[in-house]
Amino acid sequence: MFTSFGEKSLLAESVAKRLLNDVRAYLKTDAAVGEHLADQLLLPMALAGSGTFSCSKVSQHALTNAEVISRFLPVRITFEPQERSSICTVAAA
């Protein structure tokens, strides 16, 4: 799912163009999830104890989230760059 929100004094066409650029960038990857969903999946996977998924881009927010989670739960979260995505792995520490 992709979303885009308008801003005051910003043409609707500009909002749509931003969204289209996001969709096109995602479609160029072979990732299962996008940049913004990746950081949200980390906590449920850590609570489950393990898991792996591919993401289009690893954001600074995802890296920070992984660090915070690993301070509270006995898991190790890694991000491995691939050719057109990154693999996120959550494993027991």
PEJOUR-V421962 format. One record per residue. N is the residue number from 1. NEAR is the number of other C-alpha atoms within 12 Angstrom. Layout:
[[N/NEAR] [N/NEAR]]
This chain:
[[1/13] [2/20] [3/16] [4/18] [5/16] [6/16] [7/12] [8/9] [9/9] [10/13] [11/13] [12/15] [13/15] [14/17] [15/19] [16/19] [17/18] [18/20] [19/20] [20/17] [21/17] [22/23] [23/21] [24/15] [25/20] [26/25] [27/19] [28/18] [29/23] [30/20] [31/27] [32/25] [33/28] [34/34] [35/32] [36/25] [37/25] [38/36] [39/34] [40/23] [41/30] [42/40] [43/29] [44/20] [45/28] [46/33] [47/20] [48/17] [49/22] [50/24] [51/23] [52/27] [53/30] [54/33] [55/36] [56/35] [57/35] [58/33] [59/21] [60/15] [61/18] [62/29] [63/25] [64/18] [65/25] [66/34] [67/24] [68/20] [69/28] [70/25] [71/16] [72/15] [73/24] [74/22] [75/27] [76/30] [77/36] [78/30] [79/29] [80/21] [81/18] [82/17] [83/15] [84/20] [85/27] [86/28] [87/28] [88/38] [89/27] [90/34] [91/23] [92/18] [93/17]]
